[in-house]
């Protein structure tokens, strides 16, 4: 078959990687590089170079079987890294460092109010474990807080604002997020030490490695998909970049907005367009910078992740990207309307899907359309929770319709997390 894949993010790249041996696959990407949100900047620091992720960064041992398997197969074996967090709550509590590995950090933590809030956050983690076992999409973050009976100071002072900071959303948006997705993505498992992994060259190198390992793939960059329509003689016409091409099937692995727009003018794809348009999203901007003013006032309390939860302003999160060498290099999710710090090295703005309690129903509506009129959908938002593994799993599910006995597909399907 001749298969068109729209979007060279994780789902599109993995779809093409899985299918290029058995089919003629053309991958079209609106941007100038493959990878989508998986992008890594190389920043010079003290005569060396640090990899700074501009998109997804944190992934764990559990729940990322497909990603770990792909990284190892591509020669990019990930390295375990312990992570820590600071939470700035304002006066009189100040900044809490977790774990408290210094005397100043331990002194702040022993404040009775702070200790009580943290214990409730631990209970929130245990409650999330129960929601994961139940696979219950219908319970919101606010609903889980209410189920646990968390007191107002813990819920409003720490738990919900910390979720908001982690997602770059407002407190009100954080309340409506699905507790199932939040628990899966944040890795709030009290039975394990907080950790992530780093990749040689960053996740941007992983995106390029997928292309290199797909020698039969035709990749067309700077080719935005404008329109998709079924043809009377069968197949579909895809208008992308400077050409219109015929395909036997098209996998829309771009975001929900671009997918809805591509289907909008074809009556036969009206259901597809409506299903894509139903997803909710929000604007987010990330800045990579060297401004320490966005970090906790006391440098001794700086951690890998640093959440600003001071009452009266929108929660915000800053990652200390230079932690390995003690350098002033940071990545911050900016508040809406907030200017990037002076001299910022990189900024990225994009739409991010909002996984509320209604999100799973929207996924199911999309799943019922898979294959209709020769169209398929892949992407993190189409299957599972708000993490990179969901994008890989969505590609596996779509590929099973085209090459169920393929070596790559059988290998990855055995390893991808559910």
KOLTOR-868120 format. One record per residue (C-alpha): chain; x, y, z; residue in three letters; residue number from 1. Coordinates in pm, whole numbers, always signed. Layout:
N
<guza "A",<X,Y,Z>,"ALA",NUM>
...
END
This chain:
418
<guza "A",<+0,+0,+0>,"UNK",1>
<guza "A",<+96,+363,-37>,"UNK",2>
<guza "A",<+47,+521,+304>,"UNK",3>
<guza "A",<+67,+890,+389>,"UNK",4>
<guza "A",<+157,+987,+745>,"UNK",5>
<guza "A",<+91,+1347,+847>,"UNK",6>
<guza "A",<+307,+1478,+1130>,"UNK",7>
<guza "A",<+662,+1378,+1226>,"UNK",8>
<guza "A",<+611,+1384,+1602>,"UNK",9>
<guza "A",<+654,+1068,+1807>,"UNK",10>
<guza "A",<+339,+896,+1678>,"UNK",11>
<guza "A",<+410,+975,+1314>,"UNK",12>
<guza "A",<+776,+875,+1335>,"UNK",13>
<guza "A",<+700,+545,+1508>,"UNK",14>
<guza "A",<+414,+471,+1266>,"UNK",15>
<guza "A",<+650,+525,+972>,"UNK",16>
<guza "A",<+929,+325,+1141>,"UNK",17>
<guza "A",<+691,+31,+1189>,"UNK",18>
<guza "A",<+545,+33,+837>,"UNK",19>
<guza "A",<+826,+139,+602>,"UNK",20>
<guza "A",<+949,-218,+543>,"UNK",21>
<guza "A",<+612,-348,+420>,"UNK",22>
<guza "A",<+463,-40,+252>,"UNK",23>
<guza "A",<+553,+271,+56>,"UNK",24>
<guza "A",<+537,+531,+335>,"UNK",25>
<guza "A",<+555,+908,+285>,"UNK",26>
<guza "A",<+584,+1117,+602>,"UNK",27>
<guza "A",<+491,+1484,+563>,"UNK",28>
<guza "A",<+579,+1737,+832>,"UNK",29>
<guza "A",<+481,+2102,+850>,"UNK",30>
<guza "A",<+800,+2202,+1032>,"UNK",31>
<guza "A",<+1163,+2204,+929>,"UNK",32>
<guza "A",<+1271,+1903,+1140>,"UNK",33>
<guza "A",<+1133,+1571,+1261>,"UNK",34>
<guza "A",<+1040,+1516,+1625>,"UNK",35>
<guza "A",<+746,+1744,+1697>,"UNK",36>
<guza "A",<+764,+1840,+2064>,"UNK",37>
<guza "A",<+1063,+1608,+2111>,"UNK",38>
<guza "A",<+1333,+1869,+2055>,"UNK",39>
<guza "A",<+1666,+1916,+2227>,"UNK",40>
<guza "A",<+1883,+2228,+2240>,"UNK",41>
<guza "A",<+2259,+2203,+2289>,"UNK",42>
<guza "A",<+2368,+2486,+2520>,"UNK",43>
<guza "A",<+2730,+2581,+2591>,"UNK",44>
<guza "A",<+2807,+2591,+2962>,"UNK",45>
<guza "A",<+3156,+2643,+3106>,"UNK",46>
<guza "A",<+3331,+2510,+2798>,"UNK",47>
<guza "A",<+3104,+2209,+2767>,"UNK",48>
<guza "A",<+2764,+2138,+2613>,"UNK",49>
<guza "A",<+2443,+2046,+2795>,"UNK",50>
<guza "A",<+2138,+1888,+2633>,"UNK",51>
<guza "A",<+1826,+2082,+2728>,"UNK",52>
<guza "A",<+1487,+1937,+2637>,"UNK",53>
<guza "A",<+1242,+2187,+2486>,"UNK",54>
<guza "A",<+951,+1942,+2502>,"UNK",55>
<guza "A",<+897,+1613,+2690>,"UNK",56>
<guza "A",<+1170,+1538,+2942>,"UNK",57>
<guza "A",<+1072,+1316,+3234>,"UNK",58>
<guza "A",<+1006,+945,+3195>,"UNK",59>
<guza "A",<+1026,+659,+3443>,"UNK",60>
<guza "A",<+1116,+290,+3461>,"UNK",61>
<guza "A",<+752,+186,+3488>,"UNK",62>
<guza "A",<+497,+275,+3225>,"UNK",63>
<guza "A",<+746,+355,+2946>,"UNK",64>
<guza "A",<+833,+8,+2817>,"UNK",65>
<guza "A",<+802,+103,+2452>,"UNK",66>
<guza "A",<+1016,+415,+2482>,"UNK",67>
<guza "A",<+1291,+233,+2673>,"UNK",68>
<guza "A",<+1287,-49,+2416>,"UNK",69>
<guza "A",<+1313,+190,+2121>,"UNK",70>
<guza "A",<+1592,+393,+2280>,"UNK",71>
<guza "A",<+1797,+82,+2347>,"UNK",72>
<guza "A",<+1737,-61,+1999>,"UNK",73>
<guza "A",<+1845,+270,+1844>,"UNK",74>
<guza "A",<+2166,+278,+2046>,"UNK",75>
<guza "A",<+2053,+552,+2282>,"UNK",76>
<guza "A",<+2049,+364,+2611>,"UNK",77>
<guza "A",<+1892,+592,+2876>,"UNK",78>
<guza "A",<+2070,+666,+3204>,"UNK",79>
<guza "A",<+1888,+677,+3537>,"UNK",80>
<guza "A",<+1881,+1016,+3711>,"UNK",81>
<guza "A",<+1741,+1087,+4056>,"UNK",82>
<guza "A",<+1514,+1389,+4067>,"UNK",83>
<guza "A",<+1411,+1623,+4344>,"UNK",84>
<guza "A",<+1168,+1909,+4386>,"UNK",85>
<guza "A",<+1134,+2239,+4566>,"UNK",86>
<guza "A",<+800,+2397,+4646>,"UNK",87>
<guza "A",<+784,+2769,+4726>,"UNK",88>
<guza "A",<+470,+2841,+4928>,"UNK",89>
<guza "A",<+530,+3199,+5040>,"UNK",90>
<guza "A",<+560,+3324,+5396>,"UNK",91>
<guza "A",<+587,+3196,+5660>,"UNK",92>
<guza "A",<+659,+2854,+5507>,"UNK",93>
<guza "A",<+908,+2968,+5245>,"UNK",94>
<guza "A",<+1058,+2699,+5022>,"UNK",95>
<guza "A",<+1044,+2325,+5092>,"UNK",96>
<guza "A",<+1312,+2107,+4935>,"UNK",97>
<guza "A",<+1226,+1741,+4875>,"UNK",98>
<guza "A",<+1414,+1541,+4983>,"UNK",99>
<guza "A",<+1547,+1771,+5258>,"UNK",100>
<guza "A",<+1919,+1698,+5222>,"UNK",101>
<guza "A",<+2052,+2011,+5397>,"UNK",102>
<guza "A",<+1997,+2170,+5738>,"UNK",103>
<guza "A",<+1807,+2470,+5589>,"UNK",104>
<guza "A",<+1582,+2232,+5395>,"UNK",105>
<guza "A",<+1519,+2015,+5700>,"UNK",106>
<guza "A",<+1437,+2318,+5912>,"UNK",107>
<guza "A",<+1177,+2443,+5663>,"UNK",108>
<guza "A",<+1017,+2100,+5640>,"UNK",109>
<guza "A",<+972,+2067,+6016>,"UNK",110>
<guza "A",<+721,+2351,+6013>,"UNK",111>
<guza "A",<+403,+2172,+6127>,"UNK",112>
<guza "A",<+182,+2322,+5856>,"UNK",113>
<guza "A",<+428,+2224,+5584>,"UNK",114>
<guza "A",<+465,+1873,+5721>,"UNK",115>
<guza "A",<+89,+1828,+5738>,"UNK",116>
<guza "A",<+42,+1943,+5378>,"UNK",117>
<guza "A",<+313,+1709,+5255>,"UNK",118>
<guza "A",<+160,+1414,+5432>,"UNK",119>
<guza "A",<-167,+1488,+5254>,"UNK",120>
<guza "A",<+21,+1505,+4924>,"UNK",121>
<guza "A",<+156,+1157,+4997>,"UNK",122>
<guza "A",<-201,+1044,+5058>,"UNK",123>
<guza "A",<-294,+1200,+4724>,"UNK",124>
<guza "A",<-25,+979,+4566>,"UNK",125>
<guza "A",<-168,+668,+4728>,"UNK",126>
<guza "A",<-514,+772,+4617>,"UNK",127>
<guza "A",<-382,+806,+4264>,"UNK",128>
<guza "A",<-255,+449,+4282>,"UNK",129>
<guza "A",<-609,+332,+4353>,"UNK",130>
<guza "A",<-744,+533,+4058>,"UNK",131>
<guza "A",<-481,+374,+3833>,"UNK",132>
<guza "A",<-589,+26,+3940>,"UNK",133>
<guza "A",<-952,+121,+3875>,"UNK",134>
<guza "A",<-863,+282,+3538>,"UNK",135>
<guza "A",<-1121,+544,+3624>,"UNK",136>
<guza "A",<-1111,+842,+3386>,"UNK",137>
<guza "A",<-1423,+1001,+3536>,"UNK",138>
<guza "A",<-1269,+1118,+3864>,"UNK",139>
<guza "A",<-1114,+1465,+3850>,"UNK",140>
<guza "A",<-822,+1594,+4055>,"UNK",141>
<guza "A",<-1075,+1787,+4264>,"UNK",142>
<guza "A",<-1285,+1472,+4294>,"UNK",143>
<guza "A",<-989,+1272,+4423>,"UNK",144>
<guza "A",<-904,+1545,+4675>,"UNK",145>
<guza "A",<-1265,+1541,+4795>,"UNK",146>
<guza "A",<-1273,+1160,+4811>,"UNK",147>
<guza "A",<-966,+1163,+5034>,"UNK",148>
<guza "A",<-1112,+1434,+5258>,"UNK",149>
<guza "A",<-803,+1654,+5230>,"UNK",150>
<guza "A",<-828,+1973,+5437>,"UNK",151>
<guza "A",<-856,+2302,+5252>,"UNK",152>
<guza "A",<-504,+2423,+5335>,"UNK",153>
<guza "A",<-348,+2106,+5190>,"UNK",154>
<guza "A",<-575,+2095,+4884>,"UNK",155>
<guza "A",<-563,+2466,+4798>,"UNK",156>
<guza "A",<-216,+2539,+4930>,"UNK",157>
<guza "A",<-22,+2247,+4783>,"UNK",158>
<guza "A",<-192,+1958,+4602>,"UNK",159>
<guza "A",<-396,+2134,+4332>,"UNK",160>
<guza "A",<-145,+2421,+4274>,"UNK",161>
<guza "A",<+137,+2167,+4236>,"UNK",162>
<guza "A",<-62,+1981,+3970>,"UNK",163>
<guza "A",<-127,+2316,+3799>,"UNK",164>
<guza "A",<+245,+2405,+3802>,"UNK",165>
<guza "A",<+338,+2064,+3661>,"UNK",166>
<guza "A",<+101,+2103,+3364>,"UNK",167>
<guza "A",<+138,+2477,+3308>,"UNK",168>
<guza "A",<-234,+2533,+3364>,"UNK",169>
<guza "A",<-443,+2746,+3598>,"UNK",170>
<guza "A",<-565,+2613,+3931>,"UNK",171>
<guza "A",<-920,+2590,+3792>,"UNK",172>
<guza "A",<-800,+2388,+3492>,"UNK",173>
<guza "A",<-599,+2163,+3724>,"UNK",174>
<guza "A",<-911,+2081,+3925>,"UNK",175>
<guza "A",<-1080,+1944,+3612>,"UNK",176>
<guza "A",<-793,+1724,+3495>,"UNK",177>
<guza "A",<-852,+1350,+3506>,"UNK",178>
<guza "A",<-693,+1215,+3825>,"UNK",179>
<guza "A",<-612,+894,+3634>,"UNK",180>
<guza "A",<-400,+1078,+3378>,"UNK",181>
<guza "A",<-233,+1295,+3643>,"UNK",182>
<guza "A",<-143,+996,+3861>,"UNK",183>
<guza "A",<+1,+804,+3565>,"UNK",184>
<guza "A",<+202,+1094,+3428>,"UNK",185>
<guza "A",<+340,+1240,+3752>,"UNK",186>
<guza "A",<+458,+902,+3871>,"UNK",187>
<guza "A",<+329,+967,+4222>,"UNK",188>
<guza "A",<+405,+617,+4338>,"UNK",189>
<guza "A",<+511,+628,+4703>,"UNK",190>
<guza "A",<+674,+287,+4664>,"UNK",191>
<guza "A",<+962,+413,+4448>,"UNK",192>
<guza "A",<+1222,+686,+4461>,"UNK",193>
<guza "A",<+1159,+984,+4230>,"UNK",194>
<guza "A",<+1362,+942,+3913>,"UNK",195>
<guza "A",<+1379,+1011,+3543>,"UNK",196>
<guza "A",<+1617,+917,+3261>,"UNK",197>
<guza "A",<+1849,+1110,+3033>,"UNK",198>
<guza "A",<+1923,+1019,+2672>,"UNK",199>
<guza "A",<+2255,+1077,+2489>,"UNK",200>
<guza "A",<+2188,+1378,+2269>,"UNK",201>
<guza "A",<+1842,+1419,+2419>,"UNK",202>
<guza "A",<+1506,+1311,+2280>,"UNK",203>
<guza "A",<+1583,+1511,+1967>,"UNK",204>
<guza "A",<+1852,+1253,+1889>,"UNK",205>
<guza "A",<+1590,+979,+1933>,"UNK",206>
<guza "A",<+1367,+1145,+1673>,"UNK",207>
<guza "A",<+1650,+1166,+1422>,"UNK",208>
<guza "A",<+1753,+806,+1496>,"UNK",209>
<guza "A",<+1402,+685,+1406>,"UNK",210>
<guza "A",<+1436,+856,+1067>,"UNK",211>
<guza "A",<+1786,+713,+1011>,"UNK",212>
<guza "A",<+1658,+364,+1094>,"UNK",213>
<guza "A",<+1381,+399,+832>,"UNK",214>
<guza "A",<+1581,+394,+507>,"UNK",215>
<guza "A",<+1277,+325,+287>,"UNK",216>
<guza "A",<+1082,+616,+429>,"UNK",217>
<guza "A",<+1021,+929,+223>,"UNK",218>
<guza "A",<+1030,+1230,+457>,"UNK",219>
<guza "A",<+903,+1566,+335>,"UNK",220>
<guza "A",<+968,+1858,+567>,"UNK",221>
<guza "A",<+815,+2206,+539>,"UNK",222>
<guza "A",<+502,+2041,+399>,"UNK",223>
<guza "A",<+194,+2146,+597>,"UNK",224>
<guza "A",<-116,+1936,+528>,"UNK",225>
<guza "A",<-391,+2163,+394>,"UNK",226>
<guza "A",<-666,+1926,+287>,"UNK",227>
<guza "A",<-757,+1560,+270>,"UNK",228>
<guza "A",<-1038,+1415,+59>,"UNK",229>
<guza "A",<-1152,+1066,-48>,"UNK",230>
<guza "A",<-1132,+1000,-423>,"UNK",231>
<guza "A",<-1419,+848,-628>,"UNK",232>
<guza "A",<-1189,+576,-761>,"UNK",233>
<guza "A",<-1067,+489,-411>,"UNK",234>
<guza "A",<-793,+614,-189>,"UNK",235>
<guza "A",<-739,+969,-71>,"UNK",236>
<guza "A",<-585,+1287,-206>,"UNK",237>
<guza "A",<-359,+1469,+38>,"UNK",238>
<guza "A",<-274,+1831,-33>,"UNK",239>
<guza "A",<+50,+1900,+155>,"UNK",240>
<guza "A",<+339,+2130,+82>,"UNK",241>
<guza "A",<+372,+2194,-290>,"UNK",242>
<guza "A",<+192,+1885,-416>,"UNK",243>
<guza "A",<-126,+1678,-409>,"UNK",244>
<guza "A",<-66,+1304,-380>,"UNK",245>
<guza "A",<-283,+995,-382>,"UNK",246>
<guza "A",<-258,+743,-99>,"UNK",247>
<guza "A",<-438,+418,-22>,"UNK",248>
<guza "A",<-462,+528,+344>,"UNK",249>
<guza "A",<-362,+830,+549>,"UNK",250>
<guza "A",<-255,+834,+914>,"UNK",251>
<guza "A",<-319,+1171,+1075>,"UNK",252>
<guza "A",<-48,+1191,+1340>,"UNK",253>
<guza "A",<-52,+1569,+1368>,"UNK",254>
<guza "A",<-243,+1747,+1645>,"UNK",255>
<guza "A",<-621,+1756,+1677>,"UNK",256>
<guza "A",<-655,+2107,+1533>,"UNK",257>
<guza "A",<-451,+2034,+1221>,"UNK",258>
<guza "A",<-634,+1704,+1175>,"UNK",259>
<guza "A",<-975,+1871,+1206>,"UNK",260>
<guza "A",<-873,+2136,+953>,"UNK",261>
<guza "A",<-745,+1877,+704>,"UNK",262>
<guza "A",<-1079,+1693,+712>,"UNK",263>
<guza "A",<-1302,+1999,+729>,"UNK",264>
<guza "A",<-1386,+2049,+360>,"UNK",265>
<guza "A",<-1457,+1685,+270>,"UNK",266>
<guza "A",<-1819,+1584,+346>,"UNK",267>
<guza "A",<-1715,+1218,+372>,"UNK",268>
<guza "A",<-1478,+1314,+654>,"UNK",269>
<guza "A",<-1724,+1530,+850>,"UNK",270>
<guza "A",<-1740,+1284,+1141>,"UNK",271>
<guza "A",<-1363,+1283,+1159>,"UNK",272>
<guza "A",<-1349,+1660,+1164>,"UNK",273>
<guza "A",<-1605,+1683,+1445>,"UNK",274>
<guza "A",<-1426,+1417,+1651>,"UNK",275>
<guza "A",<-1092,+1599,+1625>,"UNK",276>
<guza "A",<-1247,+1937,+1701>,"UNK",277>
<guza "A",<-1400,+1806,+2026>,"UNK",278>
<guza "A",<-1064,+1789,+2206>,"UNK",279>
<guza "A",<-979,+2067,+2451>,"UNK",280>
<guza "A",<-642,+2240,+2468>,"UNK",281>
<guza "A",<-457,+2532,+2619>,"UNK",282>
<guza "A",<-165,+2755,+2525>,"UNK",283>
<guza "A",<+174,+2699,+2679>,"UNK",284>
<guza "A",<+510,+2872,+2636>,"UNK",285>
<guza "A",<+845,+2735,+2754>,"UNK",286>
<guza "A",<+1157,+2950,+2787>,"UNK",287>
<guza "A",<+1515,+2829,+2828>,"UNK",288>
<guza "A",<+1712,+3099,+3008>,"UNK",289>
<guza "A",<+1982,+3186,+3262>,"UNK",290>
<guza "A",<+1778,+3410,+3495>,"UNK",291>
<guza "A",<+1798,+3281,+3857>,"UNK",292>
<guza "A",<+1522,+3518,+3968>,"UNK",293>
<guza "A",<+1267,+3257,+3862>,"UNK",294>
<guza "A",<+1419,+3009,+4107>,"UNK",295>
<guza "A",<+1377,+2992,+4488>,"UNK",296>
<guza "A",<+1547,+3287,+4665>,"UNK",297>
<guza "A",<+1776,+3057,+4864>,"UNK",298>
<guza "A",<+2012,+2879,+4623>,"UNK",299>
<guza "A",<+2075,+2607,+4881>,"UNK",300>
<guza "A",<+1715,+2492,+4823>,"UNK",301>
<guza "A",<+1732,+2467,+4445>,"UNK",302>
<guza "A",<+1621,+2127,+4310>,"UNK",303>
<guza "A",<+1567,+1966,+3968>,"UNK",304>
<guza "A",<+1204,+2083,+3962>,"UNK",305>
<guza "A",<+1104,+2408,+4133>,"UNK",306>
<guza "A",<+735,+2492,+4174>,"UNK",307>
<guza "A",<+632,+2849,+4261>,"UNK",308>
<guza "A",<+300,+2812,+4448>,"UNK",309>
<guza "A",<+294,+3150,+4622>,"UNK",310>
<guza "A",<-73,+3245,+4681>,"UNK",311>
<guza "A",<-218,+3517,+4463>,"UNK",312>
<guza "A",<-40,+3426,+4142>,"UNK",313>
<guza "A",<-66,+3143,+3892>,"UNK",314>
<guza "A",<+150,+2841,+3978>,"UNK",315>
<guza "A",<+466,+2809,+3772>,"UNK",316>
<guza "A",<+736,+2545,+3734>,"UNK",317>
<guza "A",<+1106,+2589,+3655>,"UNK",318>
<guza "A",<+1343,+2300,+3582>,"UNK",319>
<guza "A",<+1706,+2348,+3675>,"UNK",320>
<guza "A",<+1855,+2226,+3348>,"UNK",321>
<guza "A",<+2209,+2303,+3462>,"UNK",322>
<guza "A",<+2188,+2101,+3784>,"UNK",323>
<guza "A",<+2451,+1846,+3679>,"UNK",324>
<guza "A",<+2723,+2113,+3668>,"UNK",325>
<guza "A",<+2570,+2368,+3905>,"UNK",326>
<guza "A",<+2515,+2618,+3622>,"UNK",327>
<guza "A",<+2250,+2888,+3598>,"UNK",328>
<guza "A",<+2052,+2729,+3316>,"UNK",329>
<guza "A",<+1676,+2685,+3348>,"UNK",330>
<guza "A",<+1357,+2587,+3167>,"UNK",331>
<guza "A",<+1039,+2767,+3276>,"UNK",332>
<guza "A",<+672,+2726,+3185>,"UNK",333>
<guza "A",<+577,+3092,+3153>,"UNK",334>
<guza "A",<+250,+3230,+3285>,"UNK",335>
<guza "A",<+2,+3357,+3023>,"UNK",336>
<guza "A",<+114,+3699,+2901>,"UNK",337>
<guza "A",<+446,+3674,+3085>,"UNK",338>
<guza "A",<+752,+3787,+2890>,"UNK",339>
<guza "A",<+1042,+3550,+2859>,"UNK",340>
<guza "A",<+1337,+3644,+3081>,"UNK",341>
<guza "A",<+1585,+3884,+2916>,"UNK",342>
<guza "A",<+1839,+3704,+2703>,"UNK",343>
<guza "A",<+1641,+3381,+2684>,"UNK",344>
<guza "A",<+1816,+3119,+2474>,"UNK",345>
<guza "A",<+1506,+2946,+2334>,"UNK",346>
<guza "A",<+1129,+2985,+2355>,"UNK",347>
<guza "A",<+859,+2748,+2228>,"UNK",348>
<guza "A",<+483,+2806,+2223>,"UNK",349>
<guza "A",<+225,+2543,+2134>,"UNK",350>
<guza "A",<-119,+2402,+2205>,"UNK",351>
<guza "A",<-128,+2124,+2464>,"UNK",352>
<guza "A",<-421,+1888,+2501>,"UNK",353>
<guza "A",<-625,+1928,+2821>,"UNK",354>
<guza "A",<-702,+1581,+2956>,"UNK",355>
<guza "A",<-1017,+1643,+3156>,"UNK",356>
<guza "A",<-1256,+1373,+3275>,"UNK",357>
<guza "A",<-1431,+1391,+2933>,"UNK",358>
<guza "A",<-1112,+1318,+2740>,"UNK",359>
<guza "A",<-1143,+939,+2741>,"UNK",360>
<guza "A",<-1491,+958,+2588>,"UNK",361>
<guza "A",<-1346,+1171,+2307>,"UNK",362>
<guza "A",<-1075,+910,+2254>,"UNK",363>
<guza "A",<-1339,+638,+2229>,"UNK",364>
<guza "A",<-1533,+842,+1971>,"UNK",365>
<guza "A",<-1216,+869,+1765>,"UNK",366>
<guza "A",<-1142,+497,+1807>,"UNK",367>
<guza "A",<-1481,+409,+1655>,"UNK",368>
<guza "A",<-1383,+598,+1338>,"UNK",369>
<guza "A",<-1044,+432,+1285>,"UNK",370>
<guza "A",<-1012,+318,+924>,"UNK",371>
<guza "A",<-1332,+490,+810>,"UNK",372>
<guza "A",<-1282,+635,+459>,"UNK",373>
<guza "A",<-920,+516,+473>,"UNK",374>
<guza "A",<-826,+757,+753>,"UNK",375>
<guza "A",<-651,+667,+1079>,"UNK",376>
<guza "A",<-553,+880,+1377>,"UNK",377>
<guza "A",<-242,+848,+1593>,"UNK",378>
<guza "A",<-93,+1065,+1862>,"UNK",379>
<guza "A",<-54,+1092,+2237>,"UNK",380>
<guza "A",<-397,+1251,+2275>,"UNK",381>
<guza "A",<-572,+967,+2089>,"UNK",382>
<guza "A",<-480,+681,+2321>,"UNK",383>
<guza "A",<-406,+667,+2692>,"UNK",384>
<guza "A",<-271,+942,+2913>,"UNK",385>
<guza "A",<-64,+1256,+2871>,"UNK",386>
<guza "A",<+278,+1099,+2812>,"UNK",387>
<guza "A",<+515,+989,+2538>,"UNK",388>
<guza "A",<+434,+620,+2578>,"UNK",389>
<guza "A",<+76,+692,+2472>,"UNK",390>
<guza "A",<+204,+826,+2139>,"UNK",391>
<guza "A",<+407,+509,+2082>,"UNK",392>
<guza "A",<+114,+286,+2177>,"UNK",393>
<guza "A",<-118,+473,+1938>,"UNK",394>
<guza "A",<+126,+408,+1653>,"UNK",395>
<guza "A",<+142,+38,+1741>,"UNK",396>
<guza "A",<-238,+8,+1732>,"UNK",397>
<guza "A",<-263,+177,+1392>,"UNK",398>
<guza "A",<+25,-25,+1244>,"UNK",399>
<guza "A",<-148,-351,+1342>,"UNK",400>
<guza "A",<-410,-277,+1073>,"UNK",401>
<guza "A",<-143,-261,+800>,"UNK",402>
<guza "A",<+136,-505,+889>,"UNK",403>
<guza "A",<+29,-729,+1180>,"UNK",404>
<guza "A",<+311,-981,+1121>,"UNK",405>
<guza "A",<+589,-728,+1073>,"UNK",406>
<guza "A",<+904,-795,+1277>,"UNK",407>
<guza "A",<+926,-443,+1417>,"UNK",408>
<guza "A",<+559,-434,+1508>,"UNK",409>
<guza "A",<+560,-771,+1685>,"UNK",410>
<guza "A",<+878,-674,+1871>,"UNK",411>
<guza "A",<+747,-335,+1989>,"UNK",412>
<guza "A",<+393,-456,+2066>,"UNK",413>
<guza "A",<+540,-699,+2320>,"UNK",414>
<guza "A",<+723,-418,+2498>,"UNK",415>
<guza "A",<+494,-115,+2491>,"UNK",416>
<guza "A",<+325,-37,+2823>,"UNK",417>
<guza "A",<-54,-51,+2853>,"UNK",418>
END
